[in-house]
Every structure is written in structure tokens, then in C-alpha cells.
Amino acid sequence: MSQVNLLQPTDLKDFLQKEQPFLLDVRTMDEFRGKHLEGAVNIPLDALPYKLEEVPRDRSVLVYCLHGMRSGKAAAFLVAKGYAKITMLDGGMDALEELERPAL
């Protein structure tokens, strides 16, 4: 049985270089337009069942959202559909933005 791996934001850069995953952003189109990971594909969570064929089965998939709730649901859905290499960004875009903020 497949499982979902949890990726810490501090490990994102190394993971992207090593795995070269398919980047799946499950936020809304408006959220995606605001800021997203370079090369990411936007498939909002509610559209994922209808656009599943757009997510490749032959490579690692990194799923993310704003906080981590939607990406958790998307990751569980993908595993249930037989996807084997699913990783979820812990804390989503919020966690990444927190890393980019200068310490006060």
C-alpha cells in the first residue's frame, strides 16, 4: 500500500533537485495566480477527480496548498487512486512564506 510522504519546507529545494516531481497546486485559481511554485500545475481540489489524467503516474508528485488541509485530502485521494509516489508539503505556501520572512 502506498503512503503519503511529508516534506518539510526547509527540505523543498533539495527535494525538487533530487526528485524533479510533478508539482500539483490544489488551491483555487485566484490563489495560484497570486503566488505558486515555479513549474506547478494548478488543479483545484474540487476539480481533481475530473482532471486526474493530468497528473502523471510515472513520476513523483508533490502536492501543496495554502496551509496543508487541501493537499492532505488531495494526497489521500491520489493514493486511493493508485498513485505510488506522493509527497505533501507540510504547512503549504504559508510555511514557505514564513521561511522567507526575515527574523525580527
MODELLER restraints for C-alpha pairs under 7 A, 6 or more apart:
rsr = mdl.restraints
at = mdl.atoms
rsr.add(forms.Gaussian(group=physical.xy_distance, feature=features.Distance(at['CA:2:A'], at['CA:79:A']), mean=6.19, stdev=0.5))
rsr.add(forms.Gaussian(group=physical.xy_distance, feature=features.Distance(at['CA:2:A'], at['CA:84:A']), mean=5.31, stdev=0.5))
rsr.add(forms.Gaussian(group=physical.xy_distance, feature=features.Distance(at['CA:3:A'], at['CA:79:A']), mean=6.76, stdev=0.5))
rsr.add(forms.Gaussian(group=physical.xy_distance, feature=features.Distance(at['CA:4:A'], at['CA:75:A']), mean=6.59, stdev=0.5))
rsr.add(forms.Gaussian(group=physical.xy_distance, feature=features.Distance(at['CA:4:A'], at['CA:86:A']), mean=5.23, stdev=0.5))
rsr.add(forms.Gaussian(group=physical.xy_distance, feature=features.Distance(at['CA:4:A'], at['CA:87:A']), mean=5.47, stdev=0.5))
rsr.add(forms.Gaussian(group=physical.xy_distance, feature=features.Distance(at['CA:4:A'], at['CA:88:A']), mean=6.80, stdev=0.5))
rsr.add(forms.Gaussian(group=physical.xy_distance, feature=features.Distance(at['CA:5:A'], at['CA:86:A']), mean=6.31, stdev=0.5))
rsr.add(forms.Gaussian(group=physical.xy_distance, feature=features.Distance(at['CA:5:A'], at['CA:87:A']), mean=4.49, stdev=0.5))
rsr.add(forms.Gaussian(group=physical.xy_distance, feature=features.Distance(at['CA:5:A'], at['CA:88:A']), mean=6.15, stdev=0.5))
rsr.add(forms.Gaussian(group=physical.xy_distance, feature=features.Distance(at['CA:6:A'], at['CA:87:A']), mean=5.69, stdev=0.5))
rsr.add(forms.Gaussian(group=physical.xy_distance, feature=features.Distance(at['CA:6:A'], at['CA:88:A']), mean=5.05, stdev=0.5))
rsr.add(forms.Gaussian(group=physical.xy_distance, feature=features.Distance(at['CA:6:A'], at['CA:89:A']), mean=6.13, stdev=0.5))
rsr.add(forms.Gaussian(group=physical.xy_distance, feature=features.Distance(at['CA:6:A'], at['CA:90:A']), mean=5.98, stdev=0.5))
rsr.add(forms.Gaussian(group=physical.xy_distance, feature=features.Distance(at['CA:7:A'], at['CA:87:A']), mean=6.52, stdev=0.5))
rsr.add(forms.Gaussian(group=physical.xy_distance, feature=features.Distance(at['CA:7:A'], at['CA:88:A']), mean=5.90, stdev=0.5))
rsr.add(forms.Gaussian(group=physical.xy_distance, feature=features.Distance(at['CA:7:A'], at['CA:89:A']), mean=4.90, stdev=0.5))
rsr.add(forms.Gaussian(group=physical.xy_distance, feature=features.Distance(at['CA:7:A'], at['CA:90:A']), mean=5.61, stdev=0.5))
rsr.add(forms.Gaussian(group=physical.xy_distance, feature=features.Distance(at['CA:8:A'], at['CA:89:A']), mean=6.30, stdev=0.5))
rsr.add(forms.Gaussian(group=physical.xy_distance, feature=features.Distance(at['CA:8:A'], at['CA:90:A']), mean=5.39, stdev=0.5))
rsr.add(forms.Gaussian(group=physical.xy_distance, feature=features.Distance(at['CA:9:A'], at['CA:89:A']), mean=6.58, stdev=0.5))
rsr.add(forms.Gaussian(group=physical.xy_distance, feature=features.Distance(at['CA:9:A'], at['CA:90:A']), mean=6.54, stdev=0.5))
rsr.add(forms.Gaussian(group=physical.xy_distance, feature=features.Distance(at['CA:9:A'], at['CA:95:A']), mean=6.50, stdev=0.5))
rsr.add(forms.Gaussian(group=physical.xy_distance, feature=features.Distance(at['CA:9:A'], at['CA:96:A']), mean=5.81, stdev=0.5))
rsr.add(forms.Gaussian(group=physical.xy_distance, feature=features.Distance(at['CA:19:A'], at['CA:60:A']), mean=6.82, stdev=0.5))
rsr.add(forms.Gaussian(group=physical.xy_distance, feature=features.Distance(at['CA:21:A'], at['CA:59:A']), mean=6.41, stdev=0.5))
rsr.add(forms.Gaussian(group=physical.xy_distance, feature=features.Distance(at['CA:21:A'], at['CA:60:A']), mean=4.73, stdev=0.5))
rsr.add(forms.Gaussian(group=physical.xy_distance, feature=features.Distance(at['CA:21:A'], at['CA:61:A']), mean=5.13, stdev=0.5))
rsr.add(forms.Gaussian(group=physical.xy_distance, feature=features.Distance(at['CA:21:A'], at['CA:62:A']), mean=6.01, stdev=0.5))
rsr.add(forms.Gaussian(group=physical.xy_distance, feature=features.Distance(at['CA:22:A'], at['CA:59:A']), mean=6.92, stdev=0.5))
rsr.add(forms.Gaussian(group=physical.xy_distance, feature=features.Distance(at['CA:22:A'], at['CA:60:A']), mean=6.19, stdev=0.5))
rsr.add(forms.Gaussian(group=physical.xy_distance, feature=features.Distance(at['CA:22:A'], at['CA:61:A']), mean=4.71, stdev=0.5))
rsr.add(forms.Gaussian(group=physical.xy_distance, feature=features.Distance(at['CA:22:A'], at['CA:62:A']), mean=6.09, stdev=0.5))
rsr.add(forms.Gaussian(group=physical.xy_distance, feature=features.Distance(at['CA:23:A'], at['CA:39:A']), mean=6.83, stdev=0.5))
rsr.add(forms.Gaussian(group=physical.xy_distance, feature=features.Distance(at['CA:23:A'], at['CA:40:A']), mean=4.53, stdev=0.5))
rsr.add(forms.Gaussian(group=physical.xy_distance, feature=features.Distance(at['CA:23:A'], at['CA:41:A']), mean=6.08, stdev=0.5))
rsr.add(forms.Gaussian(group=physical.xy_distance, feature=features.Distance(at['CA:23:A'], at['CA:61:A']), mean=6.07, stdev=0.5))
rsr.add(forms.Gaussian(group=physical.xy_distance, feature=features.Distance(at['CA:23:A'], at['CA:62:A']), mean=5.03, stdev=0.5))
rsr.add(forms.Gaussian(group=physical.xy_distance, feature=features.Distance(at['CA:23:A'], at['CA:63:A']), mean=6.25, stdev=0.5))
rsr.add(forms.Gaussian(group=physical.xy_distance, feature=features.Distance(at['CA:24:A'], at['CA:40:A']), mean=5.77, stdev=0.5))
rsr.add(forms.Gaussian(group=physical.xy_distance, feature=features.Distance(at['CA:24:A'], at['CA:41:A']), mean=5.25, stdev=0.5))
rsr.add(forms.Gaussian(group=physical.xy_distance, feature=features.Distance(at['CA:24:A'], at['CA:42:A']), mean=6.18, stdev=0.5))
rsr.add(forms.Gaussian(group=physical.xy_distance, feature=features.Distance(at['CA:24:A'], at['CA:43:A']), mean=6.89, stdev=0.5))
rsr.add(forms.Gaussian(group=physical.xy_distance, feature=features.Distance(at['CA:24:A'], at['CA:61:A']), mean=6.88, stdev=0.5))
rsr.add(forms.Gaussian(group=physical.xy_distance, feature=features.Distance(at['CA:24:A'], at['CA:62:A']), mean=5.96, stdev=0.5))
rsr.add(forms.Gaussian(group=physical.xy_distance, feature=features.Distance(at['CA:24:A'], at['CA:63:A']), mean=4.76, stdev=0.5))
rsr.add(forms.Gaussian(group=physical.xy_distance, feature=features.Distance(at['CA:24:A'], at['CA:64:A']), mean=6.41, stdev=0.5))
rsr.add(forms.Gaussian(group=physical.xy_distance, feature=features.Distance(at['CA:25:A'], at['CA:40:A']), mean=6.27, stdev=0.5))
rsr.add(forms.Gaussian(group=physical.xy_distance, feature=features.Distance(at['CA:25:A'], at['CA:41:A']), mean=5.93, stdev=0.5))
rsr.add(forms.Gaussian(group=physical.xy_distance, feature=features.Distance(at['CA:25:A'], at['CA:42:A']), mean=4.78, stdev=0.5))
rsr.add(forms.Gaussian(group=physical.xy_distance, feature=features.Distance(at['CA:25:A'], at['CA:43:A']), mean=6.17, stdev=0.5))
rsr.add(forms.Gaussian(group=physical.xy_distance, feature=features.Distance(at['CA:25:A'], at['CA:63:A']), mean=6.02, stdev=0.5))
rsr.add(forms.Gaussian(group=physical.xy_distance, feature=features.Distance(at['CA:25:A'], at['CA:64:A']), mean=5.21, stdev=0.5))
rsr.add(forms.Gaussian(group=physical.xy_distance, feature=features.Distance(at['CA:25:A'], at['CA:65:A']), mean=5.81, stdev=0.5))
rsr.add(forms.Gaussian(group=physical.xy_distance, feature=features.Distance(at['CA:26:A'], at['CA:42:A']), mean=6.02, stdev=0.5))
rsr.add(forms.Gaussian(group=physical.xy_distance, feature=features.Distance(at['CA:26:A'], at['CA:43:A']), mean=5.18, stdev=0.5))
rsr.add(forms.Gaussian(group=physical.xy_distance, feature=features.Distance(at['CA:26:A'], at['CA:44:A']), mean=4.19, stdev=0.5))
rsr.add(forms.Gaussian(group=physical.xy_distance, feature=features.Distance(at['CA:26:A'], at['CA:45:A']), mean=4.89, stdev=0.5))
rsr.add(forms.Gaussian(group=physical.xy_distance, feature=features.Distance(at['CA:26:A'], at['CA:64:A']), mean=6.33, stdev=0.5))
rsr.add(forms.Gaussian(group=physical.xy_distance, feature=features.Distance(at['CA:26:A'], at['CA:65:A']), mean=5.49, stdev=0.5))
rsr.add(forms.Gaussian(group=physical.xy_distance, feature=features.Distance(at['CA:26:A'], at['CA:70:A']), mean=6.77, stdev=0.5))
rsr.add(forms.Gaussian(group=physical.xy_distance, feature=features.Distance(at['CA:26:A'], at['CA:71:A']), mean=6.41, stdev=0.5))
rsr.add(forms.Gaussian(group=physical.xy_distance, feature=features.Distance(at['CA:27:A'], at['CA:44:A']), mean=5.01, stdev=0.5))
rsr.add(forms.Gaussian(group=physical.xy_distance, feature=features.Distance(at['CA:27:A'], at['CA:45:A']), mean=6.64, stdev=0.5))
rsr.add(forms.Gaussian(group=physical.xy_distance, feature=features.Distance(at['CA:27:A'], at['CA:65:A']), mean=5.21, stdev=0.5))
rsr.add(forms.Gaussian(group=physical.xy_distance, feature=features.Distance(at['CA:27:A'], at['CA:66:A']), mean=6.86, stdev=0.5))
rsr.add(forms.Gaussian(group=physical.xy_distance, feature=features.Distance(at['CA:28:A'], at['CA:44:A']), mean=5.20, stdev=0.5))
rsr.add(forms.Gaussian(group=physical.xy_distance, feature=features.Distance(at['CA:29:A'], at['CA:42:A']), mean=6.92, stdev=0.5))
rsr.add(forms.Gaussian(group=physical.xy_distance, feature=features.Distance(at['CA:32:A'], at['CA:42:A']), mean=6.74, stdev=0.5))
rsr.add(forms.Gaussian(group=physical.xy_distance, feature=features.Distance(at['CA:45:A'], at['CA:70:A']), mean=6.56, stdev=0.5))
rsr.add(forms.Gaussian(group=physical.xy_distance, feature=features.Distance(at['CA:45:A'], at['CA:74:A']), mean=6.33, stdev=0.5))
rsr.add(forms.Gaussian(group=physical.xy_distance, feature=features.Distance(at['CA:57:A'], at['CA:83:A']), mean=6.03, stdev=0.5))
rsr.add(forms.Gaussian(group=physical.xy_distance, feature=features.Distance(at['CA:60:A'], at['CA:85:A']), mean=4.80, stdev=0.5))
rsr.add(forms.Gaussian(group=physical.xy_distance, feature=features.Distance(at['CA:60:A'], at['CA:86:A']), mean=6.12, stdev=0.5))
rsr.add(forms.Gaussian(group=physical.xy_distance, feature=features.Distance(at['CA:61:A'], at['CA:85:A']), mean=6.18, stdev=0.5))
rsr.add(forms.Gaussian(group=physical.xy_distance, feature=features.Distance(at['CA:61:A'], at['CA:86:A']), mean=5.02, stdev=0.5))
rsr.add(forms.Gaussian(group=physical.xy_distance, feature=features.Distance(at['CA:61:A'], at['CA:87:A']), mean=6.13, stdev=0.5))
rsr.add(forms.Gaussian(group=physical.xy_distance, feature=features.Distance(at['CA:62:A'], at['CA:86:A']), mean=6.15, stdev=0.5))
rsr.add(forms.Gaussian(group=physical.xy_distance, feature=features.Distance(at['CA:62:A'], at['CA:87:A']), mean=4.79, stdev=0.5))
rsr.add(forms.Gaussian(group=physical.xy_distance, feature=features.Distance(at['CA:62:A'], at['CA:88:A']), mean=5.65, stdev=0.5))
rsr.add(forms.Gaussian(group=physical.xy_distance, feature=features.Distance(at['CA:63:A'], at['CA:71:A']), mean=5.64, stdev=0.5))
rsr.add(forms.Gaussian(group=physical.xy_distance, feature=features.Distance(at['CA:63:A'], at['CA:75:A']), mean=6.64, stdev=0.5))
rsr.add(forms.Gaussian(group=physical.xy_distance, feature=features.Distance(at['CA:63:A'], at['CA:87:A']), mean=6.20, stdev=0.5))
rsr.add(forms.Gaussian(group=physical.xy_distance, feature=features.Distance(at['CA:63:A'], at['CA:88:A']), mean=4.89, stdev=0.5))
rsr.add(forms.Gaussian(group=physical.xy_distance, feature=features.Distance(at['CA:63:A'], at['CA:89:A']), mean=6.42, stdev=0.5))
rsr.add(forms.Gaussian(group=physical.xy_distance, feature=features.Distance(at['CA:64:A'], at['CA:71:A']), mean=4.98, stdev=0.5))
rsr.add(forms.Gaussian(group=physical.xy_distance, feature=features.Distance(at['CA:64:A'], at['CA:88:A']), mean=5.97, stdev=0.5))
rsr.add(forms.Gaussian(group=physical.xy_distance, feature=features.Distance(at['CA:64:A'], at['CA:89:A']), mean=5.36, stdev=0.5))
rsr.add(forms.Gaussian(group=physical.xy_distance, feature=features.Distance(at['CA:64:A'], at['CA:92:A']), mean=5.37, stdev=0.5))
rsr.add(forms.Gaussian(group=physical.xy_distance, feature=features.Distance(at['CA:65:A'], at['CA:71:A']), mean=5.41, stdev=0.5))
rsr.add(forms.Gaussian(group=physical.xy_distance, feature=features.Distance(at['CA:65:A'], at['CA:92:A']), mean=5.10, stdev=0.5))
rsr.add(forms.Gaussian(group=physical.xy_distance, feature=features.Distance(at['CA:65:A'], at['CA:93:A']), mean=6.28, stdev=0.5))
rsr.add(forms.Gaussian(group=physical.xy_distance, feature=features.Distance(at['CA:66:A'], at['CA:92:A']), mean=4.80, stdev=0.5))
rsr.add(forms.Gaussian(group=physical.xy_distance, feature=features.Distance(at['CA:66:A'], at['CA:93:A']), mean=4.80, stdev=0.5))
rsr.add(forms.Gaussian(group=physical.xy_distance, feature=features.Distance(at['CA:66:A'], at['CA:94:A']), mean=5.73, stdev=0.5))
rsr.add(forms.Gaussian(group=physical.xy_distance, feature=features.Distance(at['CA:67:A'], at['CA:91:A']), mean=4.76, stdev=0.5))
rsr.add(forms.Gaussian(group=physical.xy_distance, feature=features.Distance(at['CA:67:A'], at['CA:92:A']), mean=4.59, stdev=0.5))
rsr.add(forms.Gaussian(group=physical.xy_distance, feature=features.Distance(at['CA:67:A'], at['CA:93:A']), mean=6.49, stdev=0.5))
rsr.add(forms.Gaussian(group=physical.xy_distance, feature=features.Distance(at['CA:67:A'], at['CA:94:A']), mean=5.82, stdev=0.5))
rsr.add(forms.Gaussian(group=physical.xy_distance, feature=features.Distance(at['CA:68:A'], at['CA:90:A']), mean=6.17, stdev=0.5))
rsr.add(forms.Gaussian(group=physical.xy_distance, feature=features.Distance(at['CA:68:A'], at['CA:91:A']), mean=5.00, stdev=0.5))
rsr.add(forms.Gaussian(group=physical.xy_distance, feature=features.Distance(at['CA:68:A'], at['CA:92:A']), mean=5.06, stdev=0.5))
rsr.add(forms.Gaussian(group=physical.xy_distance, feature=features.Distance(at['CA:71:A'], at['CA:88:A']), mean=6.51, stdev=0.5))
rsr.add(forms.Gaussian(group=physical.xy_distance, feature=features.Distance(at['CA:72:A'], at['CA:88:A']), mean=6.93, stdev=0.5))
rsr.add(forms.Gaussian(group=physical.xy_distance, feature=features.Distance(at['CA:75:A'], at['CA:86:A']), mean=6.46, stdev=0.5))
rsr.add(forms.Gaussian(group=physical.xy_distance, feature=features.Distance(at['CA:75:A'], at['CA:88:A']), mean=6.85, stdev=0.5))
